[in-house]
Amino acid sequence: MGRKSDSSFGERTGRKSFGGGNSPERSFGKGRSGAGDNRFSGTRGSERFQTDRRTTPGERTGSPRSFGERSFGERRGERPAGAERRTGDRNFAERGNRRSAGYGDSGPQRRFIERDGNPAAEGRTFRTDRPRRPQIQEEAPRSGQIRLNRYIANAGICSRREADTYITAGVVTINGKIVTELGTRVMPDDEVRFDGRLLNPEKKVYLLLNKPKDVVTTTDDPHAERTVIDLVKNACPERIYPVGRLDRNTTGLLLLTNDGDLSKRLTHPSHSVEKVYQVTLDRNVSVSDMEKIGNGIELEDGLISADAISYVEGEPKNVIGIEIHSGRNRIVRRIFEQLGYRVRTLDRVSFAGLTKKNLPRGKWRFLSPQEVAYLKMK
């Protein structure tokens, strides 16, 4: 092992020079010719920064390598004091006079005029030959008019954007005439047809009510104290109707809407829309009677059977859950009366997959778009 040096860290004394060998020590930046200290200087335009590089065989030494007419290492942008800066053939000293040429040097020119005694900027011009966008003068809408695309959207056909596509395609008629112009307005009494089908301009409303006892399922009954319409009269401005019906003493879910197509679909027996009831009877129900109901019993209007029937968990044996899709009048009550039971309470807890969750008795709520889409798939 070699002997340690007594010099402090960073001192050059006793260190071998960069490059090895026995060459004499020289400071960084000094050329191989040994001519003077040519370090980097901060004075611009007076000294150049030259790097100490090794020469390759055949390369000339003693003078900087030239590149074109500029020496290697010369700073870009060095120019004599007072010289005008140029880029290409344009003189930056003439920059202030460029505005006098106008944009593109073509087309008629017009100068700014004086307004309110204030002279316009000298030499500033603008073009007047550029065509202006024509302004469409829309006729003010009459009272009650709405846009055709909104009319179609309110009818439940599609969105407004999709309605514009159908309008331009020529599938919409107003009073028997095909309309393809966007922005067309219609009156409520106009006859609008989409692909030959007459449209209802009202916005579709879907409302779920938890009907209480002693309320009649009808739109108007002069002899009834309260109807389901009285419970939802402030819900919406549209005229809505109950889908199906519940007896006066039957409680539970009832759907109200102004969508006639959906109402027919949910009440028609061919669609087999499921309804679940919780029945409380005057006595316990035997297993054999539940089997009879499940297999089918004969009533005065024909054979009827339950889709499912069982005891309600956590309740006495006189509380039964029954699922049925028939829409016959008072069908659940008649089934148990046929077997000698008396119905004390009857509550519809589910209708077409909708439940009473978070819906107290006598309250209502609007259906979500997901629930409406689910009902339309049935």
C-alpha positions, 0 to 999 in steps of 0.5 A: 500500500502506498503512503498517504499524502499529508495534503488536505482534501481538494489540494492539487499538490502531489496529485497526478494530473488529469490524463496520467503519465509524467506530463506536467501539471496544468490547470483545467482549460489550458491548451496543450500548446501551453499558451496562457490561461484561456479560461471561460470569461463572463465578458460577452463578445471578447473571449471565447470558451474553448474546451481542452480536447484531444487531437485525433491523428491527421487533425490540424492543431494550433488554430480553432476548427472553423465551421463556415465563416464562424469559429467553433465556440463562437456564441450565436447572436454575437454581432457588432455593437449598433448592428441591426438584428435581422432574421432572413430578409426582414429588418427588425428595425422596421417592425413599427412600420409593418402595420401600415401594410394591412393583413395579407397586403391585399383586398380593400382597406379602410382606416378607423374613423374618428369617433367622439373627437378621439382620433384613431390610431395612426396607420391601423387598418382592417379588412372589409372584404371578409364575408359576414355570417348571416344573422337569422331573424327568429320569429318570436314564439306565440303563447303555448308554442314549444319546440318540436324536439321537446314535444317529441321528447315529452311524448317519451319517444327519445331525447331532444338530440335524437329527435333532431335526427329524426326530424331531419330524416323526415319521419315527423309530420305536423298536421299531415305535413312532413317537417324537416327544419330544426327549431320548428315550433308547434302548438298544443292542439297540433297533430304531431305524428312520429312514424305515423303514430300520434304523439301525446305531448305531455311529459310522462309521470310515474308515481308510486303511492303507499295507499292507506285504508278507507281510500278509494282507487278512482279518479272521481267518486262523489260518494267517496270521502277520499280518493287516491287522486286526492293524496297526490293532487299536488304531485304534478300538473299532469293528469295521472291515473291509477294502474289497476285498482285496490279495494277500499280496505286494501292497503299497499302499493299503487302505481299512477301514471299518464303513460297509457301504453305502460298501464296496459302492459302492466295490467294485461294478463298475458304479461304476468306482472307479479303482485305480492300480498301479505294476508292476515286471516281470522285463524291459522292456515293449514299446510293442506289449504296452502297446497290447495291454493298452490295447485289451484282452486275453482271459483265462480269465474274459473280456476285460479292458482297462486304463483307462490304461497308460504308463512311469513317468517317471524309472524303467526301462522295466520299471516300468509304471503301470497304471490299472484299475477291475476288481475281479477276483482278481489281475487285474493279475498275470494281465494281464502273465502272459498276455503272458509277463511275471513280476511282481516287485513290485506296489504300489497307489499310488492308490485311489478318488482317495486317495493314499499321500502322507505315509503310510509303509509299514505306517502308517495314518490316518483320512480327513478329512470332505472325503475321506469326502464325496468317496468318497460322491459316487462 
